[in-house]
Amino acid sequence: MTQALQKIPLGVTYAIWSAFGIVLITIIGAVRYGESLDIPALAGMAMIVGGVLTINLLSKSVAH
């Protein structure tokens, strides 16, 4: 994360880190503990990932 902060703004880095964590923990919960995911949960995660992609691909605040 330290290396990412050298090129990407703090807010964007934290958004990416948070989205990755949410999706990873949800997958672990589903696989390891058999937790079920309903449509609203999947839609919410898709919106989170979509938001991060929007920031990275369309925002001018991200240094490419």
PyMOL commands that set and color helices and strands:
alter all, ss='L'
color gray80, all
select helices_A, chain A and resi 2-5+10-33+39-58
alter helices_A, ss='H'
color red, helices_A
deselect
rebuild
show_as cartoon
